[in-house]
Amino acid sequence: MKLSVLVLITASAVAISIALVNFHFQGSLYYMLVSFGVSFITSFIVFYYLLEKYIYSKIKLIYKLIHNLKLGKDLKDALGEYVSSDPINDVEHEVKEWAREKKKEIDVLKKQEQFRREFLSNVSHEFKTPLFAIQGYVETACDCLHDDPDTAKNFLNKAGKNVERLSYLINDLDSISKLETGEIPINYEKFDFVHLAREIMDGMEDKAKAKGIVLSFKEKYTTPAMVWADREKIRQVMINLIQNSLKYGKENGSTAIKIFELHDQYLIEVTDDGIGIDEKHLPRLFERFYRVDSHRAREVGGTGLGLAIVKHILEAHQQIISVRSTLQIGTTFAFTLEKKS
């Protein structure tokens, strides 16, 4: 409601009240009209002046500050702009909208805080395990160095493997950090994804045979699937996804790749028939160090960062990745790549 309308209604209510009281005591219609006119004009002027000076101007200032600061303007710019001729209603709307936005920001901050605590806890655990192992192996090797050189050498070899695991952890964390900040450039080039996938499957065939798993395409692709992406980073994506399927696939099972042609993209699926993943774990599967089964995950090895790296690489390409899975049936990871004719 505008200030003039508000003052008009208030002044009219006061003037009518005074006129009716005057008519009640004097019984004269003439004096009632005169008292109405005088009190209306006087009330309108006084109320307008008081409301404008002490209330309305303050509300306009608050509205301008809220509206402009919400748009990201600094205090000086906010104070120097006039935005609305009816700030009473607008300020209510702005405050409610601002409150909703701040509530969303607070909810996001709470989730980020919870993620930060979990991440720090996971990082601490992942680093402590090999560090304590290295410490134990080195101390034992020192004790056995003169009396039993073979045992000492064996323990030093085990310590070396844990150092290697630490190195993998640090490299993976560094890769994720650089992908997030854009320090690792995406070197786009045109290449045939079918040819790349065959290269990767040939290179991982021995690992697959060790578990009796068959790597294959679901269909015979006789024509190239030309994509526009960073070939080496997409290679890393495919290696991580196939390694994941081999780790959690069942003995004598299969891992298959399928390519779907969309309008301006290719959809690539990597499917296994392994143990599957419970649906409640799927939303968090791409988080750093998130493990569905911590005990089994550490038995099969890995840093717990592979899927997080996959997600960051594809996001750097402005593409998406998703997962669907059913327990004891299998898991399918699907991601998109830009088509290049």
C-alpha positions, 0 to 999 in steps of 0.5 A: 500500500502506498503512503498517500493511500495509507494516510488518506484512510487514516485521516478519513477515519479520524475525520469521520470520528470527530464529525460524528462526535460533533454531530452527536453533541450539536446536532448540526449537519453544517458543523459536522461537515465543517469539523470533518473537513478541518479535521481531515485536512489537518490529520492528512497533513500531520500524519503524512509528515510524521509517517514520511519523516519517522517511519516511511523513509526508514522503511524505504531505506531498509528496502533499498539496502535489502534489495540492492545488497541481495543483488550483490551491490556494495553499501554506497551503491545501495544507499544511492538508489531508489527502487520502489514507490511502495516499499511497505509491501515490497520490503515484506516480500524481500525480507521473506525471500531473503530469509528463504535464501539464507535458510537454504544457505545455512542448510548447505553450510550445515551439509558442508560442515558435516561433509568436512568432518567426515572427510577429515575423519576419513583422510585421517584414517586413510593416512594413519593405516599405512603410516602405522604399518610403515612404522611397525615394519621399519621398527621390526626390520631394524630389530631383525637387521643383524640376526635375520636379514631375510626377515628384515628385507621382507618387512622393508618390502612391506613398508615400501608397499605402504609408502606406495599406497601413501603416494597414491593417496597424495597423488589422487587428492592432488588430482582432485584438488587441481580438477576442482580449481581448474589447474589441470587443463582439459585438452580437447581433441576429436577421437574415436571412443570405440577405439579407446575402449578397445585399447583399455579392455585389451590392457586390462584383459589379464586382470579380468582373466585373473577373476574369470571376468569377461570384458566385452562390448554389448554390441558390435560397433563397426563404425567409429563413435567420434567424441570431443574430449580429453582423450587421456582423462577419458581413458582414466575415467574408463580405467577407474570404472572398469577397475571398479567393476573388476574389484566388486564383480563376481567370479566368472562374471562379465563387464560390458560396455555399451554406447548409445547415440543421442542427439548431440552426445554419446551415452556410455554405460559400463555394466557388471553383474557383481554384488551390486550396491544398496540404493541408500548408498548411491547418492554418496557414491562419488564422495571422496573416501566414501565406501559402501563396505569399508572392510571389503573395500580395503581388502580389494585395495584402492584409495577410495578416490577413484569415483570422485576423480571420475566425477570431477573429470566429467564435470570439468568436461561439463558432462554428467555421470550417474549410477544405478544398481541392484544388490546381487544383480549388478551395477551400471555406471553411465556418463555422457560425452559430446559428439563430434561429427 
